[in-house]
Amino acid sequence: MPAQGRKVAVVGMGGAFPTCSGLQDFNDKLFSNQSLIREWDKALAYQKQLRSVVSGYITEDEMDLEMVTAPFAENYPETYIDKLGRIPDANLSTADLGSIWAMLGARDAVNMAGWSEKEVQSGQTGVVAGSGGSGNLILRVAWHHFFEEGRKSRIAGSHTVDRTMFYREAANISCFLKTKGVCEAIGSACATGLGNIGYAYRLIKFGVQDRVIAGGLEGTSLETFIGFDGMQVLSKGFKPEESSRPFDMNRNGFVCSFGCGIVALEEYEMAKARGAKILGVIDEYFNNSDGDGDMFYPSFEGQQRLWKGLMTDPGLRPDVVKVHGTSTPAGDAVELLSVVDALGESGYHISAPKSQFGHMLGGAGAVEFITAILMLENQQVLPCLNSNTLNPELEPFQKDAKWNGPDKSLAAYRDLLPLQSFSKEINRVACLNYGFGGTNSAILVSKDN
């Protein structure tokens, strides 16, 4: 059971965002309706082998990092140089690119939170952070030299394991900041980012920790991009800025993107007592599984149960629903109808941040949680860019005799999906994220009153 009276505040944020110099730049571009998606030079180099060539990607230079290549292999990152001296060389040597983003995001979140060194290094401060994939670039070169060229195992250096293990981001954050509390990584495909924040919320709510650094990420990786392109689920045939188009009837797949979102969470009364700026208060978190045995297809019934678990208090009604909104043909339709089924046809708006920066996979839920906090701060709803035309006909699954959801077409809910950002009173945002294997996560976050 939750420890009596404990609430959870969001007191800091940080991360890595495509084309952006930092959190403020990210904020400014989002609320001016800009797209952060562009053609990717690395994908263009293999254009004849790929269907899609657009991404919301981040380069080393954009993060003020420099790759140090190993002498035995072209483009193999033996380590990185932090041009701004934010991370010690010892920490850089154990990190892949995404783990460096995680350390930088954690640094920014802790600084925004105003935690002292004593608080950060306390046994009551934990880390919960993870990603959706492995350290692909490092593994690609290491395995190639071993299996294809017959080189000794030591050729890849002594850090292949720690730079590619699933737990690497949490481990690097903890070692960088010298935290002494819980240190874990939760993996749940494209729900990873929100799942880690939700688990961190529970650690504080249940009295296990007082503070947690939490989030998710996906480091820039051509291997990841190739994998999804091979599934034929990526967007193609549109200009970069028009490629991510949640709910639009012409959508044909998602934009594979990369980024990092890290937040600092703290027990509410502790944060309040020390005069911290409360960016938001987490009201509830709930997660479940579809349970229908399907690895990929979304489940309306699973999402119905997700909403039921999230909305245990009917007074906690969201003003904005930050949807998963990937631009996949089946996923968008099921999600929109599940939102309407739970909340009705009016009284809220839907925001789809992936329309602006694509699908960040393991980082999606955490970066999008940050967009929810930004909506609370700005009192503006972020748009569903490119959702120009919604299907005026019923979806095929709505014609099934067993269908028990809304009986109107997606076009009937046009007014819920703004094409541009706009101002309105926002007291609460619901965040939704889903992943392969039928995993579903949802969180409610409110303004501090």
Protein Blocks (a to p, Z undefined) as FASTA:
>chain_A
ZZehiacddfbdcdddehiabjklmmmmmmnopafbdcdfklmmmmmmpmbfcdcdddfk
lnopacdddfkbghiafbacdfkopacfklmmmpcfklmmmmmmmmmmmmmnopafklmm
pckbccddddfbdcfklmmmmmmmmmmnopafklnojmlmmmmgmklmmmmmmmmnopab
dcddddehjllmmmmmmmmmmmmmnomambdcddddddddfklmmmmmmnopacehiafk
lmpcghiakbgbdcddddddddddddfklmmmnopacfbdcfbdcdddeklopaklccfk
lmmmmmmmmmmplklccfbdcdfknopaklmmmmmmmmmmmnojehiacddfklmnopeh
jmmmmmmmmmmmmmmmnopacddehilbccfbdcfklmpmklccdfbdfklmmmmmcfbd
cddddfbdcdddddehhiacdddddddZZ
